[in-house]
Amino acid sequence: MLVLNDAQALVVQDLLIKMLINDAYSVAQLEEAIAWFQQGDRISCPFEQIWSKTLAQQIVQELRRQP
């Protein structure tokens, strides 16, 4: 089972937001994140409910800014 630490979770959050809004992102960060997910067959990410809500709000804000 893979458990992402806070730093890894922030990298994944940043990548997901950039992918959703078609912003440029680092291929090295993407490769690193993919490597974390390939380490195990089950994934547990310690996102708290409030943290997840904040992520969702940030995504919506970014999507609204798009032309």
C-alpha positions as a Markdown table, in Angstrom:
| # | Residue | x | y | z |
|---|---|---|---|---|
| 1 | Met | 0.0 | 0.0 | 0.0 |
| 2 | Leu | 1.3 | 3.4 | -0.9 |
| 3 | Val | 0.7 | 6.3 | 1.5 |
| 4 | Leu | 1.6 | 9.7 | 0.1 |
| 5 | Asn | 3.3 | 12.1 | 2.5 |
| 6 | Asp | 2.3 | 15.8 | 2.6 |
| 7 | Ala | 5.0 | 16.8 | 0.1 |
| 8 | Gln | 4.0 | 14.1 | -2.4 |
| 9 | Ala | 0.3 | 14.9 | -2.0 |
| 10 | Leu | 1.1 | 18.6 | -2.8 |
| 11 | Val | 3.0 | 17.6 | -5.9 |
| 12 | Val | 0.1 | 15.4 | -7.1 |
| 13 | Gln | -2.4 | 18.3 | -6.3 |
| 14 | Asp | -0.3 | 20.7 | -8.3 |
| 15 | Leu | 0.0 | 18.3 | -11.3 |
| 16 | Leu | -3.8 | 17.6 | -11.3 |
| 17 | Ile | -4.7 | 21.2 | -11.3 |
| 18 | Lys | -2.2 | 22.1 | -14.0 |
| 19 | Met | -3.5 | 19.2 | -16.1 |
| 20 | Leu | -7.1 | 20.2 | -15.6 |
| 21 | Ile | -6.5 | 23.8 | -16.7 |
| 22 | Asn | -4.1 | 22.9 | -19.5 |
| 23 | Asp | -1.2 | 24.7 | -17.8 |
| 24 | Ala | 2.4 | 23.7 | -18.3 |
| 25 | Tyr | 3.9 | 21.2 | -15.8 |
| 26 | Ser | 7.2 | 19.5 | -15.3 |
| 27 | Val | 7.6 | 16.1 | -17.0 |
| 28 | Ala | 10.0 | 15.2 | -14.2 |
| 29 | Gln | 7.3 | 15.8 | -11.6 |
| 30 | Leu | 4.9 | 13.7 | -13.5 |
| 31 | Glu | 7.4 | 10.9 | -13.9 |
| 32 | Glu | 8.1 | 11.0 | -10.2 |
| 33 | Ala | 4.4 | 10.9 | -9.3 |
| 34 | Ile | 3.8 | 8.0 | -11.6 |
| 35 | Ala | 6.6 | 6.1 | -10.0 |
| 36 | Trp | 5.0 | 6.6 | -6.5 |
| 37 | Phe | 1.7 | 5.1 | -7.9 |
| 38 | Gln | 3.5 | 2.1 | -9.4 |
| 39 | Gln | 5.1 | 1.0 | -6.1 |
| 40 | Gly | 2.0 | -0.8 | -4.9 |
| 41 | Asp | -1.3 | -2.2 | -6.0 |
| 42 | Arg | -3.3 | -0.2 | -3.5 |
| 43 | Ile | -3.1 | 3.5 | -2.8 |
| 44 | Ser | -4.0 | 5.4 | 0.3 |
| 45 | Cys | -3.5 | 9.1 | 0.3 |
| 46 | Pro | -4.0 | 11.0 | 3.6 |
| 47 | Phe | -6.2 | 13.7 | 2.2 |
| 48 | Glu | -8.4 | 15.1 | 4.9 |
| 49 | Gln | -11.9 | 16.1 | 4.0 |
| 50 | Ile | -11.1 | 19.8 | 4.4 |
| 51 | Trp | -8.0 | 19.5 | 2.3 |
| 52 | Ser | -10.0 | 17.7 | -0.4 |
| 53 | Lys | -12.6 | 20.5 | -0.3 |
| 54 | Thr | -9.9 | 23.1 | -0.7 |
| 55 | Leu | -8.5 | 21.3 | -3.7 |
| 56 | Ala | -11.9 | 21.1 | -5.3 |
| 57 | Gln | -12.5 | 24.8 | -4.7 |
| 58 | Gln | -9.1 | 25.7 | -6.2 |
| 59 | Ile | -9.9 | 23.6 | -9.3 |
| 60 | Val | -13.2 | 25.3 | -9.8 |
| 61 | Gln | -11.6 | 28.8 | -9.4 |
| 62 | Glu | -8.9 | 27.9 | -12.0 |
| 63 | Leu | -11.5 | 26.5 | -14.4 |
| 64 | Arg | -13.6 | 29.7 | -14.1 |
| 65 | Arg | -10.6 | 31.8 | -15.0 |
| 66 | Gln | -10.2 | 30.1 | -18.3 |
| 67 | Pro | -11.5 | 32.0 | -21.4 |
